[in-house]
Amino acid sequence: MALVKFSREFIEGFAEKAAPLCKLLRKDALWEWGPEQDEAVKTLKESVAQAPMLVWPCGDRPYVLQLASVGTGLRATLSQHRGALLQPIAHASRLKSPHPASMGWSSAARGMGRRWGSRSHSGHPCLRAASAWWMPRTEAMWYGL
C-alpha cells in the first residue's frame, strides 16, 4: 500500500479507488476482506501500471484546473495544453467527509475550495496555490487559470 500511496499524484481519482482499503485501516474498523477490497487492489494495480505521464509546468502557458465531485471523492487535476493535448501536471484527490453536515450539499458546495484550502499540507504545490471560483451547475468544472 505504501508504494501505491507514493504514486497517488500520478493516479486520477486515487481516493475513491483506495476507499475500500482505507476503511480497513481505521482505528475502529472490523477487519473484513471481501470482493470490494479485491476489486480495489485490482483497480489500483491497473492504475499504477497505466498512470499517465505527468509533465513539468511551463510558466508561459495557461493552466487548466479541472475539479469534480464524483461518488465518494473530490478530484482536482492541474493541466496545460501541449499542442492539441491537455497534459496533466498533477492530480489530487480526497474522500468526502463522512460528517453529516456535508450530506445533501450541492456538488460545488461539498467542495473543493474550502476543503482543499484548509488542507494545504497535501497535493501538488501548484494545486495548493491555485484558487478558483465556480457556480454549482455541473459535477465537473473546468477553469483556465
N, C-alpha and C positions, 0 to 999 in steps of 0.2 A: 504494500500500500504506500510505503514511503516513496518508492520510485515513481509511482503514478502521481502522488501528490506533488512531487518535484516537477512533473510535466503539466501541471494544471493550467499554466498560462498558455500552453500550446493546444489545449483541448477546449473546443467550444462547448458550453453547457456542462462543464465538469461537475458543478454542484448537484445538478439533477441526476446525472449519471451515477455519481457516487453516493447519493442519498441512502439507498438501502444498506450500504455498508457502514455509513456513518451512524445510522441508527443503532447498530450493534455496539458502537464504541461509547455510547452514552453511559454515564455512571449508573443510572437506574434501569438500564435495559436488560431484558432477559435474552440470553444468547440463543437464538434460534436461526439456524441457517436453512434457507429454503430456496425455491425456484427464483424468487425475486433477487436474492443475493447472487445466485449463479448467473442470472441474466446481467446483473450489474457488472460482475467481473468480466464476463464475455464482452460486453459493450466497451468497458474501459480498455481492455486489451486491444480491441479493434481500433479504438480511438488513438491510443498511443502509437500503434503501427501506421495509422493513416493521418496523423496530425499534419495540418498544412504548414508549410514553411513560413515562419514569420520573417518580416523584413525590417531593416533599420529604418527609422523615420527620416524623411528628407525635410529639412526646415523650410524649403522654398515651395512646398506643395501643401494644399489644404488638407486637413484631416476630416475624416468621416467617422462619427461616433454613432454606432448602432446600439440601441437599448431595447430590451424586450423583457416582459414579464411572462414567463412560459411555465405552465404547470406548477411545479413546486419551487421554481427558482427564478432568480433575476440574472440577466445576462448583459454584458457590455462588450463590444468589440470596437477597438480603435483601428482604423484602416486609412490607407491612402491609395489614390489611383496611380497605377503604374501602367501606362499605355491604356489599353482597353480593360484591364483587370483591376479589381479592387482588392488590394493585398492587405492582409491583417498585420498589424504591428503588435497588438496584444489582445488577449481575451481575459475577461474576469467574470466570475460568477459566484453566487452565494445562494443558499437556501432561503426561502421566505421565512420570516419569523413565525413561530407557532403561536405567538401571543394573540389572544382573542381580539385585541384592538385592531389587528391588521386584517382580520377577516371581513369580507364584504366591501373592501375599498376597491375603487377602480384600479385598473392595471397601472396607470400612471401614478396614482396616489400610493400604491403599495410600495412603491417606489425607489426608484433609482437614486435620485438626487440626494434626498435627506439621509437615506441609509448609507449610501456609499460615502457621502461627505463626512459622516460621523465616524467612519472606519478607515481613516487614511493610512493605516498600517499595512493594508494588503493591496495587491494588484500592481499593475504597471505604473511607474511614475507619471506617465502621460495621462493615464486614466485618472489618477488621483488629482492631477492639476486641472483636468477638463471640467467645465461646468456647462450645463445645458438646461434649457427651459423647454417644456413641452406642453401640449394640450392632450387630455385623455381621449383621443379619438380611436386609436388602434392599439393592438397588442404590441406591435414592434414599431419603433420610430427611428428615423434616420436624421442626423444633424450634420451639417457642414460646419466645421469649426475654423 
